[in-house]
Amino acid sequence: MALYTIGDLHLCLGAPKPMDVFGGAWVGYMDKLREG
């Protein structure tokens, strides 16, 4: 059995919290979560 969790996603849409500073994998992460 595998268990995956996601913690703080920085989903505050009222203030910019760019995640791309952590690398290219985070570019477009909101869209990836929606598709998920």
Phi and psi restraints in degrees (range 20) as a CNS / XPLOR table:
assign (resid 1 and name C) (resid 2 and name N)
       (resid 2 and name CA) (resid 2 and name C) 1.0 -110.4 20.0 2
assign (resid 2 and name N) (resid 2 and name CA)
       (resid 2 and name C) (resid 3 and name N) 1.0 140.7 20.0 2
assign (resid 2 and name C) (resid 3 and name N)
       (resid 3 and name CA) (resid 3 and name C) 1.0 -128.5 20.0 2
assign (resid 3 and name N) (resid 3 and name CA)
       (resid 3 and name C) (resid 4 and name N) 1.0 121.5 20.0 2
assign (resid 3 and name C) (resid 4 and name N)
       (resid 4 and name CA) (resid 4 and name C) 1.0 -118.2 20.0 2
assign (resid 4 and name N) (resid 4 and name CA)
       (resid 4 and name C) (resid 5 and name N) 1.0 137.0 20.0 2
assign (resid 4 and name C) (resid 5 and name N)
       (resid 5 and name CA) (resid 5 and name C) 1.0 -132.5 20.0 2
assign (resid 5 and name N) (resid 5 and name CA)
       (resid 5 and name C) (resid 6 and name N) 1.0 154.3 20.0 2
assign (resid 5 and name C) (resid 6 and name N)
       (resid 6 and name CA) (resid 6 and name C) 1.0 -124.5 20.0 2
assign (resid 6 and name N) (resid 6 and name CA)
       (resid 6 and name C) (resid 7 and name N) 1.0 129.3 20.0 2
assign (resid 6 and name C) (resid 7 and name N)
       (resid 7 and name CA) (resid 7 and name C) 1.0 -88.3 20.0 2
assign (resid 7 and name N) (resid 7 and name CA)
       (resid 7 and name C) (resid 8 and name N) 1.0 -125.5 20.0 2
assign (resid 7 and name C) (resid 8 and name N)
       (resid 8 and name CA) (resid 8 and name C) 1.0 -68.4 20.0 2
assign (resid 8 and name N) (resid 8 and name CA)
       (resid 8 and name C) (resid 9 and name N) 1.0 112.5 20.0 2
assign (resid 8 and name C) (resid 9 and name N)
       (resid 9 and name CA) (resid 9 and name C) 1.0 -96.3 20.0 2
assign (resid 9 and name N) (resid 9 and name CA)
       (resid 9 and name C) (resid 10 and name N) 1.0 0.2 20.0 2
assign (resid 9 and name C) (resid 10 and name N)
       (resid 10 and name CA) (resid 10 and name C) 1.0 54.1 20.0 2
assign (resid 10 and name N) (resid 10 and name CA)
       (resid 10 and name C) (resid 11 and name N) 1.0 48.6 20.0 2
assign (resid 10 and name C) (resid 11 and name N)
       (resid 11 and name CA) (resid 11 and name C) 1.0 -88.4 20.0 2
assign (resid 11 and name N) (resid 11 and name CA)
       (resid 11 and name C) (resid 12 and name N) 1.0 14.6 20.0 2
assign (resid 11 and name C) (resid 12 and name N)
       (resid 12 and name CA) (resid 12 and name C) 1.0 -67.6 20.0 2
assign (resid 12 and name N) (resid 12 and name CA)
       (resid 12 and name C) (resid 13 and name N) 1.0 110.6 20.0 2
assign (resid 12 and name C) (resid 13 and name N)
       (resid 13 and name CA) (resid 13 and name C) 1.0 -88.3 20.0 2
assign (resid 13 and name N) (resid 13 and name CA)
       (resid 13 and name C) (resid 14 and name N) 1.0 -5.3 20.0 2
assign (resid 13 and name C) (resid 14 and name N)
       (resid 14 and name CA) (resid 14 and name C) 1.0 -84.9 20.0 2
assign (resid 14 and name N) (resid 14 and name CA)
       (resid 14 and name C) (resid 15 and name N) 1.0 -18.9 20.0 2
assign (resid 14 and name C) (resid 15 and name N)
       (resid 15 and name CA) (resid 15 and name C) 1.0 -135.9 20.0 2
assign (resid 15 and name N) (resid 15 and name CA)
       (resid 15 and name C) (resid 16 and name N) 1.0 140.2 20.0 2
assign (resid 15 and name C) (resid 16 and name N)
       (resid 16 and name CA) (resid 16 and name C) 1.0 -68.7 20.0 2
assign (resid 16 and name N) (resid 16 and name CA)
       (resid 16 and name C) (resid 17 and name N) 1.0 127.9 20.0 2
assign (resid 16 and name C) (resid 17 and name N)
       (resid 17 and name CA) (resid 17 and name C) 1.0 -134.0 20.0 2
assign (resid 17 and name N) (resid 17 and name CA)
       (resid 17 and name C) (resid 18 and name N) 1.0 77.7 20.0 2
assign (resid 17 and name C) (resid 18 and name N)
       (resid 18 and name CA) (resid 18 and name C) 1.0 -65.3 20.0 2
assign (resid 18 and name N) (resid 18 and name CA)
       (resid 18 and name C) (resid 19 and name N) 1.0 131.7 20.0 2
assign (resid 18 and name C) (resid 19 and name N)
       (resid 19 and name CA) (resid 19 and name C) 1.0 -101.0 20.0 2
assign (resid 19 and name N) (resid 19 and name CA)
       (resid 19 and name C) (resid 20 and name N) 1.0 -8.0 20.0 2
assign (resid 19 and name C) (resid 20 and name N)
       (resid 20 and name CA) (resid 20 and name C) 1.0 -66.0 20.0 2
assign (resid 20 and name N) (resid 20 and name CA)
       (resid 20 and name C) (resid 21 and name N) 1.0 -11.5 20.0 2
assign (resid 20 and name C) (resid 21 and name N)
       (resid 21 and name CA) (resid 21 and name C) 1.0 -66.0 20.0 2
assign (resid 21 and name N) (resid 21 and name CA)
       (resid 21 and name C) (resid 22 and name N) 1.0 -16.0 20.0 2
assign (resid 21 and name C) (resid 22 and name N)
       (resid 22 and name CA) (resid 22 and name C) 1.0 -93.8 20.0 2
assign (resid 22 and name N) (resid 22 and name CA)
       (resid 22 and name C) (resid 23 and name N) 1.0 3.9 20.0 2
assign (resid 22 and name C) (resid 23 and name N)
       (resid 23 and name CA) (resid 23 and name C) 1.0 125.7 20.0 2
assign (resid 23 and name N) (resid 23 and name CA)
       (resid 23 and name C) (resid 24 and name N) 1.0 165.4 20.0 2
assign (resid 23 and name C) (resid 24 and name N)
       (resid 24 and name CA) (resid 24 and name C) 1.0 -62.5 20.0 2
assign (resid 24 and name N) (resid 24 and name CA)
       (resid 24 and name C) (resid 25 and name N) 1.0 -23.3 20.0 2
assign (resid 24 and name C) (resid 25 and name N)
       (resid 25 and name CA) (resid 25 and name C) 1.0 -64.1 20.0 2
assign (resid 25 and name N) (resid 25 and name CA)
       (resid 25 and name C) (resid 26 and name N) 1.0 -21.3 20.0 2
assign (resid 25 and name C) (resid 26 and name N)
       (resid 26 and name CA) (resid 26 and name C) 1.0 -90.9 20.0 2
assign (resid 26 and name N) (resid 26 and name CA)
       (resid 26 and name C) (resid 27 and name N) 1.0 -5.4 20.0 2
assign (resid 26 and name C) (resid 27 and name N)
       (resid 27 and name CA) (resid 27 and name C) 1.0 -66.3 20.0 2
assign (resid 27 and name N) (resid 27 and name CA)
       (resid 27 and name C) (resid 28 and name N) 1.0 124.4 20.0 2
assign (resid 27 and name C) (resid 28 and name N)
       (resid 28 and name CA) (resid 28 and name C) 1.0 73.3 20.0 2
assign (resid 28 and name N) (resid 28 and name CA)
       (resid 28 and name C) (resid 29 and name N) 1.0 27.8 20.0 2
assign (resid 28 and name C) (resid 29 and name N)
       (resid 29 and name CA) (resid 29 and name C) 1.0 -64.3 20.0 2
assign (resid 29 and name N) (resid 29 and name CA)
       (resid 29 and name C) (resid 30 and name N) 1.0 -29.6 20.0 2
assign (resid 29 and name C) (resid 30 and name N)
       (resid 30 and name CA) (resid 30 and name C) 1.0 -64.7 20.0 2
assign (resid 30 and name N) (resid 30 and name CA)
       (resid 30 and name C) (resid 31 and name N) 1.0 -42.3 20.0 2
assign (resid 30 and name C) (resid 31 and name N)
       (resid 31 and name CA) (resid 31 and name C) 1.0 -65.8 20.0 2
assign (resid 31 and name N) (resid 31 and name CA)
       (resid 31 and name C) (resid 32 and name N) 1.0 -39.0 20.0 2
assign (resid 31 and name C) (resid 32 and name N)
       (resid 32 and name CA) (resid 32 and name C) 1.0 -63.6 20.0 2
assign (resid 32 and name N) (resid 32 and name CA)
       (resid 32 and name C) (resid 33 and name N) 1.0 -38.1 20.0 2
assign (resid 32 and name C) (resid 33 and name N)
       (resid 33 and name CA) (resid 33 and name C) 1.0 -67.1 20.0 2
assign (resid 33 and name N) (resid 33 and name CA)
       (resid 33 and name C) (resid 34 and name N) 1.0 -39.8 20.0 2
assign (resid 33 and name C) (resid 34 and name N)
       (resid 34 and name CA) (resid 34 and name C) 1.0 -63.3 20.0 2
assign (resid 34 and name N) (resid 34 and name CA)
       (resid 34 and name C) (resid 35 and name N) 1.0 -40.7 20.0 2
assign (resid 34 and name C) (resid 35 and name N)
       (resid 35 and name CA) (resid 35 and name C) 1.0 -71.2 20.0 2
assign (resid 35 and name N) (resid 35 and name CA)
       (resid 35 and name C) (resid 36 and name N) 1.0 -30.0 20.0 2
